Amino acid sequence: MSSSLAGRRVLVTGAAGRIGSVTTRHLTELGALVTALSITEDPELKADRVVIGDTRSEDDVAAALAEVDLVVHLAALPHPSAGTPYDVYSTNVVSTFNVLAQAGALGVKRAVVASSINAYGVPFNPHDIRPAYYPLDEKIPTDVADWYSLSKQNDENTCRMAWRRWGIDVVSFRFPHVNSPDVLERQARGFREDPAPGVREAWSYLDTRDAAYAIELGLTASLSGAHTFFVAAGTTNAPYETEALLDAFAPGVPRLRRFVGREVPIDLTAARTVLGFRAQHELDLPTDRLES
Ligand SMILES: NC(=O)c1ccc[n+]([C@@H]2O[C@H](COP(=O)([O-])OP(=O)(O)OC[C@H]3O[C@@H](n4cnc5c(N)ncnc54)[C@H](O)[C@@H]3O)[C@@H](O)[C@H]2O)c1
């Protein structure tokens, strides 16, 4: 069946990045005409149109938006230590504002934006804290104490503002750790030795190909408004039962329901019901007994 994206022009920012490169290829395979915005020349980057530019620049973004129907905004400094605090925060919030404000004013109908699981603040929080409850969901209380997480929280507000102001529909994704299977398998081996570091991100992960698939659904799903979704694989990347992990590493945190096997303790209902998203690429891990 042909995709509704066939023949449509889609701007992908951060197109040479980890998620951007796989997304650019995926959308191209669906027949979309991709305009790839990249801050550096990259011979590997294949798209219908390549624009070298900075998402903070009004002129560069205006050039990249020429004849664009839909936007996928991924460009960012994706970690608190990816630059100085000033650079990380300002790059991310200015880029998202610039891209959405210009797209909205031009009458672009839909944008998909990379938020992050870090928008709830707990994973990078320097204090010894835990989530307010499991499963994590889009309404979980936030506790932000770093500039990257703050930038993503701010980006979600920018998405809502852009929709309210210009009527551009915006889907933002709270991605967990997104990576290729080899890196995710390496992380799983680390969690076999010591699962403790995964507790605040609920041991969640997503294969990069599934991130691209979620972005496709974000561009094509029937919806209107500005919506934020958690997306993740349905299972954790720790080879232990989720209930045993939570007993060991988050014993005082309320559980709003029980988890079956290695079920990820994130509520994926909204992405499943509104977008029809289910991860296609999950790690095949054995489930071991967690020694206490
Ligand atoms: N990979 C993950 O685990 C993960 C998890 C949650 C959220 N995210 C978010 O997903 C998005 C993509 O992440 P990624 O993992 O592909 O990161 P990445 O660093 O591989 O890609 C980001 C791209 O943005 C580009 N970029 C940075 N500043 C720019 C600017 N001013 N102008 C133009 N381009 C600029 C970079 O050069 C890079 O190519 C980011 O918004 C990130 O915060 C990623």
The ligand as a Tripos MOL2 file, in Angstrom:
@<TRIPOS>MOLECULE
LIG
   44    48     1     0     0
SMALL
NO_CHARGES

@<TRIPOS>ATOM
      1 N1         19.2000    9.1150   20.6850 N.am      1 LIG1
      2 C1         18.5820    9.1850   21.8510 C.2       1 LIG1
      3 O1         18.7910    8.3180   22.7230 O.2       1 LIG1
      4 C2         17.5720   10.2640   22.1280 C.ar      1 LIG1
      5 C3         16.7270   10.1000   23.2340 C.ar      1 LIG1
      6 C4         15.7830   11.0850   23.5070 C.ar      1 LIG1
      7 C5         15.6790   12.1990   22.6890 C.ar      1 LIG1
      8 N2         16.5360   12.3400   21.6140 N.ar      1 LIG1
      9 C6         16.3890   13.5420   20.7940 C.3       1 LIG1
     10 O2         16.2660   13.1290   19.4360 O.3       1 LIG1
     11 C7         16.8780   14.1190   18.5920 C.3       1 LIG1
     12 C8         17.9040   13.4560   17.7110 C.3       1 LIG1
     13 O3         18.8610   12.8390   18.5470 O.3       1 LIG1
     14 P1         20.0630   11.9600   17.9650 P.3       1 LIG1
     15 O4         20.2970   10.8710   18.9260 O.co2     1 LIG1
     16 O5         19.8310   11.6520   16.5340 O.co2     1 LIG1
     17 O6         21.2500   13.0170   18.1460 O.3       1 LIG1
     18 P2         22.4630   13.3590   17.1520 P.3       1 LIG1
     19 O7         23.4010   14.2060   17.9230 O.co2     1 LIG1
     20 O8         22.9790   12.1210   16.5190 O.co2     1 LIG1
     21 O9         21.7220   14.2230   16.0360 O.3       1 LIG1
     22 C9         21.3750   15.5700   16.2360 C.3       1 LIG1
     23 C10        21.8110   16.3360   15.0100 C.3       1 LIG1
     24 O10        21.4750   17.7020   15.1930 O.3       1 LIG1
     25 C11        22.5240   18.4670   14.6360 C.3       1 LIG1
     26 N3         22.5390   19.8070   15.2010 N.ar      1 LIG1
     27 C12        22.8950   20.1850   16.4430 C.ar      1 LIG1
     28 N4         22.8150   21.5220   16.5660 N.ar      1 LIG1
     29 C13        22.3900   21.9870   15.3670 C.ar      1 LIG1
     30 C14        22.1160   23.2900   14.8650 C.ar      1 LIG1
     31 N5         22.2630   24.3910   15.6340 N.pl3     1 LIG1
     32 N6         21.7110   23.4030   13.5830 N.ar      1 LIG1
     33 C15        21.5470   22.3160   12.8140 C.ar      1 LIG1
     34 N7         21.7950   21.0540   13.2310 N.ar      1 LIG1
     35 C16        22.2170   20.9080   14.4980 C.ar      1 LIG1
     36 C17        23.7970   17.6960   14.9600 C.3       1 LIG1
     37 O11        24.8430   18.0740   14.0970 O.3       1 LIG1
     38 C18        23.3250   16.2530   14.7590 C.3       1 LIG1
     39 O12        23.5650   15.8170   13.4450 O.3       1 LIG1
     40 C19        17.4440   15.1790   19.5200 C.3       1 LIG1
     41 O13        16.5000   16.2260   19.6320 O.3       1 LIG1
     42 C20        17.5840   14.4570   20.8420 C.3       1 LIG1
     43 O14        17.5380   15.3560   21.9350 O.3       1 LIG1
     44 C21        17.4770   11.3980   21.3210 C.ar      1 LIG1
@<TRIPOS>BOND
     1     1     2 1
     2     2     3 2
     3     2     4 1
     4     4     5 ar
     5     4    44 ar
     6     5     6 ar
     7     6     7 ar
     8     7     8 ar
     9     8     9 1
    10     8    44 ar
    11     9    10 1
    12     9    42 1
    13    10    11 1
    14    11    12 1
    15    11    40 1
    16    12    13 1
    17    13    14 1
    18    14    15 2
    19    14    16 1
    20    14    17 1
    21    17    18 1
    22    18    19 2
    23    18    20 1
    24    18    21 1
    25    21    22 1
    26    22    23 1
    27    23    24 1
    28    23    38 1
    29    24    25 1
    30    25    26 1
    31    25    36 1
    32    26    27 ar
    33    26    35 ar
    34    27    28 ar
    35    28    29 ar
    36    29    30 ar
    37    29    35 ar
    38    30    31 1
    39    30    32 ar
    40    32    33 ar
    41    33    34 ar
    42    34    35 ar
    43    36    37 1
    44    36    38 1
    45    38    39 1
    46    40    41 1
    47    40    42 1
    48    42    43 1
@<TRIPOS>SUBSTRUCTURE
     1 LIG1         1 GROUP 0 **** ****
